[in-house]
Amino acid sequence: MLDPLLGGEKPTIDFAYPGSTLKSFDLQSLYYACTLNTGRAVPLPCTIQLSGKKAGTGATVGPKLINFNPPSVAGTGVSTTKASLAFASFSDLTALSQLTLEIVLSSIPPAQQQTAVLNIDDVKHTNYA
């Protein structure tokens, strides 16, 4: 998922679509990583912000920050060339109507910002109708 600060769309979980019978959802966990989209998915240290809205009230949730810190090649400070996803679990992201994820801080120079990618996998959530 391309980060919106870099010209992409904000990854959003939202149940407000035609025909939806959902009332809310809880985010339980997900795997995540930031990479440079160079054709090889080079891992990139970053901070990801999660923010959203409570179902019913529309109250703001977050922001909640999670960090991605890939291992580096010993003694070089350069990230390894193999990306591994990090795991995050949540107990406080409940009764949501919407949740947005975005990169808010990364270690790449501004001239290369358009190549940052937010990778999300295995999103575990509970839906309520």
N, C-alpha and C positions, 0 to 999 in steps of 0.2 A: 504494500500500500504506500503510495507516494505521500509524503508529508505535505499538508496544505501550505506551510510556510515556504515550500519549495515549488509551488505551482500545482500540487496534486490535490486530491479531495481528502477531507478529514474522515478517517474510518469511524463510522457511527453505527451503533446498535439502536434500533428504533422500531417499535411495534405499531406505530401510527401509519398504517397503510390500508387501502380499501379492502374490506372484508375481514380485517383482523378482529379477533374476539379476545385478545389479550388485554389484561388490566394492568399488569406490571411484570417485572422480572428481577431476579437477583443474579448478580455476577458472582460466581464462586471462584473461578480460576481461569488462567490462560497461560500459554507459552508465548514468549515475545523475544524479539531481537531487532537491532538496527544494523543495516548493512549499506555499503556503497554499491550502487548498481553499476558495476563495471563489467558485467558478464560473468563474474566469479563470486558475487555476493560476499565481499570482504567485510568481516565484522567491524562495527563502528561503535565506540562507547557513546552512550546517549542517555538522556532523561526523557521519559515518556509521561505525559500528563493525562489522567483520566478525569473527566468531569461530566456531569449529566444533570438530569432533572428527576425529582421524585414524582411518582404517579399520583394523580389526584390533586396535589397542591402545586406542582410545578416548581417547588423549592429547589434551589441550586444544590448540587451534590459535588463535593470536591472544591478545588482540585486535589487529587491524590497523585503523588509522584512516585514512579518506580524507575530504578536505574538499571541500565544494561552495561556491564563491564566485562567484555570478552577477555579471555586470557591472552597474554602477549608472549611473543617468542622471547625466551629467557635472555635478559640483558639488553634487549633492543628497544623495548617500549612499543614495538610494532605488533598489532593484533595478529593472531594466527590466521591463516588463510581459510580455515574451516570454521564456519559459523555454527555455533550451538545455541539453541534457544534457551532462555532463562525461564523459570517458572515463578508465577506469582499467584497467591491465593488471597481471597478477600472475604471478610466477614461483615464489613460495613457498607458494601454497595448493594443495598436491598431496596425493594419496592420502587424500582426505577421505571421511568417511561422512556428514557433516552440516555445513552452513554456515548461519549466521544473520546477517542484516543488520538494523541498527536505528539510528535517529537517537539520538545520545547528547548532542548539544548543538545548539541552534538559537537564533536571535536573536529569536524572538517572545515576547511576554509570557506568563506562565503562564496567564492567563485565556483566551488564544487557543490554547493548546496542542492542543486537540482538533481543530484544523483543519490541522495539519502532515501532509504526505503525503510518503512516500519513493517516488520513481519509479525503477524499474529497467527497463532495456530491453536487448535484444540481448546476453543473457548467453551468452558463449562458454565451453564446457567440453568436456572429454574424459571419456568414461565408460569404465570398465574392468569387463569381466564375468569 
